[in-house]
């Protein structure tokens, strides 16, 4: 069974990873910057979906 604690932990981990990606993107140059920006967008969308799921538990 899914627990709020596990989902919150996963969200926090992803938020940390998203911050790391943002930091790397700030230091990168194209085309790596573009790839990192896309990765950030993907993980940000994932975080939002997980937060929505958390709100529905």
FENQUIFEN-V595697 format. One line per field, one symbol per residue. psi: psi as a letter, one per 20 degrees, with the letter a starting at -180 (. if undefined). A space follows every 50 residues. Layout:
psi = ???
This chain:
psi = ppqhggggggggghhgggggggghhhirqqihggghhggggghgggghhh hgggii.
